[in-house]
Amino acid sequence: MKNRVTLPQVLYVFAASGLLLAGCGSDDAAEPTASKSAFALSFAAVDGEQPVGCNDAMSGLGSSGDVSVGVSDLRFYVSNIRFYTAEGDPVEMELDENDFQYVSDAGSVALIDLTGNSEGTCTSSSVAFAEGTARTNSVITGMTFPEKVSSVVFDVGVPQRLMKEVIAVNTEESAPSPLNEMYWNWASGYRHFVLNAAVEASDGSGDAYVHVGSRDCGPMGGMALEDRDSCGFVNTPGVGLGDFDLDSSVVTIDVRKVFDGQDFRVPILDSETKEVIGEGPGVACHSMPSQTDCAPIFGKLGVSMETGVADAKLNTVFGMK
């Protein structure tokens, strides 16, 4: 005779199973999973604790304190951004894609442009070789867990792998934004940090050009990184900032510190022969060791001129407020 299960027995089994499942659920209920939210990493140019813009002159510079400087163009790339908790654990993040932020498998980069070209010393007539753009951008945006972030680390520049990829497959006209500017000249590599300024001294006026970028990136006349994976001198400053609150902290670039220690004297060249015919007010650094203005600037950015290697702990130009 076959065993039979009656209806009351079935109902009992289901009831018991329900109680068992309910009990397990109350003991082992999973914590709600936190989701990413939007962040904005903000940047600002300063002179000590004071903001600096196209209409602000910084005085008291130079060996005699008789030099004043007005920013004409301040742009730089930011890459390899990492967020960390107070315990030093990495915090997951992702960048948005827009006209100022480019994301690819070869790397990501954002352009910070803190000057326009329509007022004060940012107009095209303020320096001889003006190259400022009308558009500006002071933030990097994306998604992360802002409440977990306690420190931020990043590089100032275009990653070598990304530089290689973009130059290899693009022309000057087709390069994606924001990598369609800030190169030395097309296909020779990128400048990571550009600071141009108008200089006024007791004996006249001049220009300051601070261009920090990779060099020794390929053979003369060739394409950058065509025959190598990295430039001989990467020259990418590093930045590390602790006790950082994504909701209220701002990354600062102290323009005065870039120029501190400069004597503001540059050679004056004959317009035809290019021979040195004297000297006048100015600063000239295009990442070449032969340019004496470069050594103190690189030192403040924490980059070795001898190797092109960066140490974020030595970078005194970038800070926070």
N, C-alpha and C positions, 0 to 999 in steps of 0.2 A: 504494500500500500504506500502510495507516494505521500511524502510530507506536504502538508498544505499550510500556507500562511494566511491567517485571517486578517480582515481589515483592521481590527483594533491593534494587531501586532505591527502592521505597517505604519499606522499613525504613531505608535509609540517610538518606532525606530526613527522616523523623521523628526519627531519632537526632540528626542535625545540628541540627534545629530545637530539640530539647530542650537541647542543649549551648549554643546561642546564647541561649535564654531564661534558662538558669541563669546564664550569664555576665553578662547584663544585670542580672539580679536582684541579683547580688552587688555590682555597682558602684553601683546606684541605689536600694538598699533605703531605703524611707521611715522616718524616725524615728517611734517610737510617739507617737501623739497623746495629750497629757495631757488628763485629764478633770477636771471641776470636783469639788470636795469641799466638805463642809459647813464653814461658819464661824460663829463666835459673836462679835459685837462687844459687849464688856462695858462697863458704866458703873457708877460708884460715886460717892457723895457723900463729900467730905472736908473737913477743916479743916486746911489745910496738907498735912501728910503723914499725918494721923490720920483714920481713918474716922469718919463722922458718921451717926447714926441717931436713932431716936425716943427713945432713952434717953441721948443725949449732949448736954450743954449747952456752948455756946461762950461763954466769958467774956472780959472785957477789951474789950468793944466800947463804942461811944459816945465822945463828945468827952472825957468824964471817965474812961472805962474802967470805969464801974460798971454796965454793962449786960451781961446774959447772954441768949442766945437758944437756944431749943430748936426744932428743925425739927418742923413739924406736917404739912406736905404738900409733897412735891417731885415734880412731874411735868412732862414736856415731850415734845413731838413731835420726831421726827427724820425728815428727808426728804432727797431728792436726794443720797444717799450715793454717793460715788465712791472707788474704790481706784486707786492708781497704783504703778508699779514704781519702783525707785531711779533709773531714767533718766527718769521722768516720763511714761511711757506708761500709758494707761488699762488697767485690768485688768477684764475682763468679770465681772459678778456679777449675781445675781438674788436677790430676797427671798423668803422663805417667806411663806405666807399663814396667819395664825392670829388669835386674839382680840386680839393686840397689834400686828399688822401687816396693813395693808390695801393691796392692789395693784389698780390699774385703769389703763386707757389714759390717764386724766387725770393720773396720778401715783401715787406710792407714799408711804406714811407709816408710821412705827412710833411707839408710845407707850412711853416709859420712865417707870416709876412706882417710885420708890425708897423709898416709905413706905407702910405699911399704915395701919390705924386702930384697932389694938387695944392699944397699949401706949405708955407714956411721954407725950410731948407730942403724939403723933399721935392720941390719943383725941379724941372729939368735944367734950369739956369743956375742952380746952386753949385753944381760941380761940373767939371769938364766932361766927365764920362758918366753921365746920369743913365741909370738903367732901372730905376724903380718902376713898379707897376701900379696901376690904379686900384687893383683889388687888394684887400687885406684879409688876414685871418689870424686870430689869436687863440684858437682852441683846437684841440684834437678830440674827436668824439668817437664813441663806440659803446659796447655793452660789457659790463662786468658786475661784480658784487661790491659796490662802493663802500658798504659798511664794513667790509673785511680789509680794505686797503689801508696800510699803515706806512708804506714807503713806495717810491717810484724810482725806477732806473731806466735810462734810455741812452741812445747814442745820438750825436749831432752829426747827421750825414746820411748819405745814400749807401745802403749795404752793397758790398762788392759784387755779390752774386746778382743782385737786382740791376746794378749798373751794367754788368756784362750783358744781361738778357735784353734790357731796353735798347742799348746801343746797337746790339747785333741785329735786331729785327725791325728797327725803326729808322726813319729819317728825321731831320730836324723838325719837319712839318708834321709828321705822324706820331711823334713821341707823345705818350699819354700825359695828361695833366695830373700832378704838378711837375712832371719830369721833362716838361718842354721849356724849361728855363734853368738858369743857374749853372749851366755847363761852362767849362773854360772856353771852348768853341766846340761845335758839334762833333761828336765821336771821339773827342780826346779825353773825356772824363768830366766829372762834376765837381763844382765847388760846393762844399757842405755848409759853409757859413759866410755870409756877405755882410759887411758893414762899411758903407760909404758915408763920408761926412764932409761938411764944409768947415774949413779951418780959418780962424781969424787970429792973427798975431800982431805984435806991435810993429813989425816991419812988413806987413802985407797980409795977403790972404792966399789960401791954397786948398788942396783937397787931401782927404785921407781915404785910402783904399785898403781894407783888410779883407782878404779873400783866402779862406782856409779850405783847402781841397786836396784830393788825392793827386799824387804825381808819380812819375815813372810807371805809367800805366800801359805803355806799349812803345813800339819803335816810332821814331820820328816820322810824322806824316801818316802813321797807321791808325787803326781803330783801337780805342781803349779796350784792354783785356781780350783782344782778339787772340793773342798767343799765350795768355796766362789767366789765372783765376783771381789774382789779386794784384793791386798796384804795389809797387815797391815801397811806397810811403802812403799808407792808408789815410793817416791824418784825420781820424774821426774822433772828436772829443767825446768823453763819456761823462754822464751825470748820474749821481745817486743822491736822493733826498729822503731823509727819514722823518718820522713824525708828520707825515703828509696826510692831509684830509682832503679827499677829492671834492668834497662839497664846498670847501672854503679856502683851501690853500691855492696859491698861484706860483708858478715857476717864474723866476725873475732872471733877467739878463742885465747885469750891471755894466752899462756902457762905459762909465768912467774907468772901471777896472781894466777894460781893454786898452785904454789909452794911457793909464798911469805908467810913469817911467819913460815915456817917449820924449825925445827932445824936439820933435816936430820939425825936423830939418830933412829935406829930400833934395836930391840933385835936380837941377834945372837943365833940360836938354835943348840943344839947338833944334828947331823944328825941321830943318833940312838935313843936317849932318848927323843928328842924334848924339852929338858929342856933348859932354858935360860942360856947361858954361857958367855954372854957379850953383847956388842952393837957395831954397826958399821954404816957406812954411808947408808942412804936410806930413803924411805918413804913407809908407808904401810897403805892403806885405802881400805877396802873391804866393805864399808858401814855399819860397825859395830860400835856402840857407844863406845864400849870398846877400840877401836883403837883411840888413842889421835890425830893422824894425820888427822882424818876424820872431826872433828868439824870445823877447819878453812876452809877446802876445801868446805864442804857443805855450810858454810856461804857465801863464795864467789860465789857459784852457786845459792844462794838464796833458799836453801832447809833447812827446819828445821829437825834436827836430832831427835828431840823429837816427831815429828808428821809425818814426811815424806811429809809434804805439802810444795809446792813451791810458791814463790813470785817473779815474773819476775822483779819487780822493784829493788830487792836486788841482782840480778845476775850481777856481775861485770866482769865475765870471758868472756861472749859473748858480742860482740860489733859490730861495722861496720866501714867501711872506704870507 
